[in-house]
Amino acid sequence: MEPLGTATIFLVLCISCLVFLAVRSRKSSHGNLPPGPFPLPYIGNALHLKTNQLAQNLRKLSEKYGPVFMMYFGAERVVVLCGYDAIKEALIDRADEFAARGRLPLADEINKGLGIVFSNGERWKQLRRFTLTTLRNFGMGRRSIEERIQDETQYLMEKFRDMQGKPFDPTFLLSCAVSNVICAIIFRNRYNYDDQKFLALMAHLNDNFSILSSPWGQLYNNFPSLMKVVPGPHHRVQTNIQRLREFVSEQIKMHKAILDPTAPQDFIDSFHIKMDQENHNGASEFNMDNLVNSTVDLFGAGTETTSSTLRYGLLTLLKHPEIQEKVQKEIDHVIGRTRSASMADRGQMPYTDAVIHEIQRFIALIPLSLPHAVVKDTPFRQYIIPKGTTIYPVLESVLHDSKEFPNPGKFDPQHFLNEDGTFRKSNYFMPFSAGKRVCAGEGLARMELFLFLTTILQNFTLKPLTDPKDIDLTPKLSSFGNLPRSYQMFAVPR
């Protein structure tokens, strides 16, 4: 019986391989597919990838297969784009064809295609258009939201002073400060930094970003059917999101009870009014499920990405005290140490602006962008990309392009400075992605990064607990996101 069993298994494997190869290599009506490494049945190209260095692995593969190549993440066929030219051609020049959201199984399992970030088609168009309009109406890019950020910087400075020279981890302080800005827009409220419910929400967001960026998150996205039954921290993502939905649902009920349709105060009010206006429109996407999911999307995206960028940025400045000193000299010259920084100051502060851009370039926070997909069979260069294929634009390959940014692995603000010291713009600066799916909160994030970082360095000198040369800037986790290593610091009043 044993030889027969072995022979049967061997035969099944052979047949599986032949079928898989036949499916992969067939031209069919799609014509030529992009080249790529040889996949194995079920596991695809898992053996070609390191779970904690995904973007670097994909960039290395592009050296062999070119800027447009195909891989199998588990059983799913994906197309990878590397380099500025390929990504610009897809996301900007041919934005409509690459505008769909690709599959990300761990997120898809939770969102079910609802909300802003992971929706598609008419739902995405309606919700994104409404969201952009509403964010503008409530001050994104206008003086009112700048004042909210300025106010929040002062609460953050109080917390830094409360440390009284003792070392501390800035993670949750930065998360609370940044989150309060988006909370003002969607909830019309801010929360104290010691509010236990609020801190729990910050912990849920931080945990989810860590899990998505860990090998557990990558394994789930490659093998969702298997990972659903495998124990591990990836199961916490659903629980964390449920806690966020419960909090948002409470806020929605409270808003509904006191809603004044003639004077909306925030995103939730505006969505309620839109729901009432389209109550009899069967094609409307303005319903309670999309309200909850859209609010969670804004809350999460408006908190975690900017706070993680600030956290990574402070660690980078701890590593480079000479750069921190130059920023402080510019702050003292342009703003002084008594008045609050404003966005009007940025134009007179090219070095500070360059440092902030270099932080975003260097860390490449979301190295692959969120996945895109093609909306139809798409001729792209000499290939045909079949409808629905998930597309991964490796943003890190643009942000770390050695022709545009000499020595891209080195943190150097000169990447964004001209020889005369003026600020240098670059089309390769794509930390917010590009095209139709560019981050809806880009303007808000830029404002927060400038005002928070400038205010911190205006009031404090940051010092590490160890020798700066011993600080490791390589990510602790690197797949969905590049997450900084945990650290503590001193904030010494100036």
N, C-alpha and C positions, 0 to 999 in steps of 0.2 A: 504493500500500500504506500509505503514511503516514497519509492522511486516514481510511482504513478503520480503522487501528489506533487513532487518536485517538477516532473515533466509538465504537469498541467499548469502550474504556476509560471513556468518558463514560457509555455506556449501563450498564455494569456498576456504576459509582458511583451512578448514579441508582437502579437497582434495589436496590442495597445500602441506600441511604438510605431508600427507601420501605419495604423489609422491616423495617429497624431501627425506623423510626418507628411502623410498624404494631404491632410487638411491644411497643414501649414504651408506646404509648397505649391499647392494648386493655384493657378493664375485666376481661374474663374472669371466672372464678369468684371471683377474689380481691376484686373490687369496686375501690374507689378506692385507688390508690397515692398516696403523698405527692408533693407538687409538687417541682420541682427544675429546675436549669438544663438547657437544650437540649443533649443529647449528640450527638457525631459518631460515625459507624461506627468500630468497633474502638478508637479512642482515647478514646471516652467523653467525660468532662469534663476531660480533661487540660489543655486550654487555659484552664480556669477556675482552675487551681491553680498556685501557685508551689512548686517542689519543696523549697524550704528554709523555707517559712512555711505549712505545711499547716494547722495549727490556726487561725492567724489568718485564713487564707482561708476556712475553713469557718465561722468565727464571722461573718465579713462576709457570706457567703452567707445565713446564717440571718436576718440583718436583712431580707433580701428575701423569703425563702421561708418563714420561720417556724422555730420550734424543732424541728420534725420535717420533714426534707426528704430527697429521694432524689437520689443521684448515681450516675454510672457511673465506677468506677475501672477504666479500660480497658473490657473487655466485661462486667465484673461489676457488677451492681446492688447498691448498698449504701444503707443508711438512716443518716442522721446525726442525732444528738440533741444539742441545745445548750441550755444553761441548767439551773439546779437543778431546776425543776419537772418538766421532761421526763425528765431523767436519774434523778431520785428515783422517779418513777412507774414507769419501766421497770426499773431495777436493784434497787430496794428493794420498792416496793409490789407489783410483779408479777415478782418475782425468778425464780420457777420458769419462766416463759415466756421470759425473756431470759437463761437460765443457760448456754446452749450457747456454745462457743468458735467465733467466726467465722473465716473464711479469712484467712490471712496467708501468701501463697504462698512467700515466702523461708523462713519458719519451717516451713511444712508440708512443703516439699521435703526438709527435713533431718530433722524429727521423725517424719514419717509417721503422725501421730496418736498417738504413743506418749508415755509420761511423764505428768507432772502438768499442765503449763501448757497444752499444746495438744491434750489429749485431750478426748473427749466421751462422753456416754452413761454406761453402766455402768462402763466403764473409768475414766472421770474420777471417778465417785462412789466406787469402791473405793479408788483411789489417793489421792484427796484425804482421805478419812476416815482412812485408815491414816497418812498423812503428818501430819495435824494431831495425831492421838493420839501418834504417835512423837515429834514435836517437843515436845509437852508432857511426855512421859515423860523426855526427856533435858534438861529444864530450861528450855525457852522460857517466860519469864514467871516463873521461879522463881529462888531465890537462887543455885543452882549456876551457871546461865548468866551471871548478873550477875557472879559472881566470875571467870569466864573472861574476860568483857569487861574487867573491872578489871585483870586480869593483863596482857591484851593492850595496854591503854593504856600500861602501863609500858614494854613493849617499844617501842612507838611513840615514847614520850618519849625513850628512849635514842637512837633514830635521829635525832630532831630535835636532840638535844644534839650528836650526832656532826657535825652540819653546821657547828658552831663559828662561827655568825654569818654563814656564807656563804649566798648565795641558792640556792634549790633549788626544783624542781618537786615538789609533794607527791603527784602522781598515784599512783605505784606504792607509795609508803609507805602511803597510805590504803587502796589496794586490798589490799595484803598484810595489814594490820591487820584490816580488816573480813572478809576471806576466812578468816583464821585462826579467827574465831569460828564460822562455819558449818562449817569443816573439823573443828572439835572435835566438832560434832554429828553429822556424816555419816561422818567418817573416824577419830574419836577422836585426832586428831593436829593439831599446828601446825607451821609451817614457818618457817625462818629467812628474813629479808628479803633475804638475798643468795644464797639457794638458786636456782640458775639454772633448774632445771626448774619451780620454783614461779613465778619471775618470767616464764617463758615462758607459763605458763598465764594469768597476769594480762594479759600482752600479747594473747593470743588473745581473752580476754573483752572487753578494751578495744577491740580492733580490730573485733570483731563488733558491739558497741554503736554504734560510730562508723559502720560501714557501713550498719547498719539505719536509722540516723538521717540518712543522707546521701541526696542525689538518686539515687544508684545503688540504694539499698535501695527507695526509693519507686518508681522505674521498674520494678524487678523485680516488686514487688507489684502493679503495674498491668498489666504486660505480661510475665508469666512465660515464655510460650513463646518470645517474641522474645529476652528477656534471657538465656535459657539458652545461646544461641549467640553473644551479643555479648560480646566480651572486656571485662574490667573488674574492679575490686576486689571486686565482689559474689561472685565465684567463690571468694574467700578464706574466706567464711563456712563453706562445707562443710569446707574443709581445717582451719580452726580448731576446728570442732566435733569433727572426727575425732581431733584431738590430745587434746581434752578426754576423749573417750570412751576413748581408749587409756589415759590416766592413770587414769580411773575403773575401767576393766576390770582394771588391775593391782591396784588397791586391793581390788576385789571378790575376786579370786583369793587375795590375802594373807589377807583376812578369813575366807574359807571354810576355809582350811587350819588356822586356829586357833580356829574358832568353838566357843563353849561355849553350847549351846542353852538352858541354865538361867540364863545371865547375859549377855544382850546388852549390848554396850558402846556402840553407836551405831546410826545409821539403817541402815547396810548389814547389820549383824548382825540387826537386827529384820526386815528384808526377807527375808533368807535363811531365817530361822525361819518366817516367814509362807509362803514358797514351799514349804517342807517340809510345813507343816500342810495346805496346799491342793493338794498334789501330785496327788491323784485327783479334784479338782474341775475338770471340763471348762470351767466358766464363770468360773474364776478368772483375774484379770488379773495375778497375781503370778508373773511369769516373768522370765527374764534380760534380755530386751529392755526391759521396763518398769523393771527395776532400774537398768540402765545409764542410760536416758533420764531417769528420775526423779531420780537422783543428779546428773546433769549439770544438770538444771533447778534443783535446790536450790543447787548449787555456783555456777551462773551468777547466778541471781536473788539469792542471798544475798550475792554479792560486788559486782556492778556497780552496782545501783541505790543502795545505801546509800553506797558509796564515792564515787559520782558526786555524790550529794547533799551529802556532806561537802566534796568538792572545790569544788563550786559555792558552798557555804556559806562556806568560808574566803575565796573570792574576794569574796563580798559583804561580808564583814567588813573586808577590806582596803579596799574602797571606802568603808566607813562606820566609820572609827576611833572616832567618838563612841559608836556602838552597842557596839562591842567593849569600850570602856572601861566602859560601864554594866554589861555582863555581868560583867566582871572584878570590879567593885565588889560585885556581888551574890554572886559566888563567894567573895570574901574575907570577906564578912559571914556567910554561911551555912556555908561549908565550911572556909575558911582556906586556907593554902598548903601544909599538911603531910599531912593525911589524904586518902585517896582519896574521890572523889565516889561517892555511892550513889543508887539510885533513890528512896530515902526522902527525899533532899534536894529532889527536883523540886517537891514540893508547897509548899516554902518559897521557891521561886525562880521567881516568876511572870514576871519579865522575861526570864530565860533561856529559860523554856518558850515564851514568846511569840516570841522571836527564832527558835527552832528551827521552830516552826509557820510563821512568816512566811517562812523560807527555803524550806520545802517548798511553801508557797502561791505564792510569788513565782516560783520556777523552774519549777513545774509539770513535773516531770521527765519523766513519761510523759503528754504532753498529750492524747492521744486514748484513753487506756487501751489495753489489748489488746482486739482486736475481740470482740464478743459475736455471738450469732446467736439467732434465735427458733426454738423447737423445734417449732412448728406454725404454721399460718396464724393470725395474731394481730391481732384488732381493737385498734387503738391510737389513741385519740382518734377523729377522724373518718375514719381510714384503715384499710386492711387491709395488713399486712406479711406477704408470703408466707413459708411455711415455709423455713427454711434461709438466709434473707437475712442477710447480715453487717450488724451494727450497730456504729457507731462513736459511743460516748458521749464528747463533747469535754469531758474533765475540766477543761481549762484555762478553759472558759467558766464553770465553777462557781467555780474558784479565783480567777478574775479578774472576778467579778461586781461591778460598780460599786455596786450597792445594798447589798450585804453588806460590801464592802471599798472604802471611798471611795478614789479615785485608785489603782486596783488595779495600775497599772504602776509604782508607786513602792514601794520596799522600806520598810516601816513597821511595826515591831512593835506599834504601837498598835492595829493591826487585831485583835489578840488580847488586848487589855487593856481592862478596865473603867475608868471614870473614877477609881475609888479605887485603881487599880494592881493589882487582883486579875486573875487569868487569866480570859479570856473564851472560852468554848467556842463553836464554830460548826458547825452542821450542814453548812455549805458546804465544810468541810475534808475533801476527798476525794482526797488524793494517792495513796492505796492502792486507789482505785476503791471500789466498794460492792456490796452484795448477795452472791449466792452465789459470785461469782468474786473477791471481795475478796482482796487479797494474803494468802496463808497465813502469811507471815512478818512481818506488820505489828507484832505485839508485840515481836519481836526487833529489828526495824529502829528502832522508837521508843526502845528501851533503848540501842541502839548509838549513835544520834544524840546522845542526851543525855550519855552517859558519855564518848564520844570528844571531843565538842566542849567539854564542860565541863573535861575534864582538859587538853586542849590550851591553853585560855585560862587555866586555873589556873597553868600552868607557863611560858607564853610569851605575849609580845605579838607579834602578827603585823604586819609592815610591808611595804608594796609597794616595788617598785623604781622606780615612777613616782609622780607626783602622783595621789592618790586620785581626783581629779575626772576624770582621763584614763582610768580603768579602765572598760572596756566590759563591761557585764553582759548584753548581748544574746547569745543562744546562738550558738555557732559553727555548730552544725547543729541543725535543728529540723524533725522530722517524726515518726518513731517516738519519739524522745526529744529533750529539749532539753539539748544538751551545752555545758558552759562552754568558753570560750576557754582556750587554753594560757597558763599564767603561771608565774612564779617569785615567791618571797617570802622575806623574812627572818623567822626565828623567834628573837626576842630573849628570853633567859631573864629571868624576873621576879625 
